[in-house]
Amino acid sequence: MKRTALWACITLLTFSVGLACAFLWFLELTSSEQQTGPDPSGTLTVFQSEPIDLLYCHLMASPDEYDGKVVRVQGTYVIGIHGAQFGVKDCPGLGGPVWVSKSPEMWEELNRAMENAYEAKSVSGPLNVVFVGRFGRNHASGESDTLKDTAPYRFDLSRIERMWRHP
């Protein structure tokens, strides 16, 4: 009887210490500003708690510095024959086209914004926007002439903060 009670106390103590350690680890993980996790490509990526505010020209002047990072950037969004792209005309010659990758929900939201801004259906832009998303190199396949297959950069759109008609 005494031996069973001793083992029960040791088991309960071990469980309590393990639970407390897990709780402290979780608090440390959620309170830190940056967390690391695996990228689908197998490399280690840094996930930020807040996007980096950038001017589009600054982003394109040093794209490697922001590769894989979440950024907030203002620019012009246009849907063309080869896909959706993002940019500004004030810094020509920097980088190249940026293909905008988006979920079906974002696609619908952008289409509605275009229609509202231009008061017409099936409009392709341009539209001034403030986008938040992950910027990086596009591993273009070159299989077609779409931006997805040819653009040197990719912007994985996660949030639209502002949209207005391009002058």
Secondary structure, DSSP 8 states (H G I E B T S, - for coil): -HHHHHHHHHHHHHHHHHHHHHHHHHHHHHHSSEEEEE-TTSSEEEEESS-EEEEHHHHHHSGGGGTT-EEEEEEEEEEETTEEEEE-SSSTTSS--EEEE--HHHHHHHHHHHHHHHTSSS----EEEEEEEEEEE-----SSSSHHHH-SEEEEEEEEEEEEE--
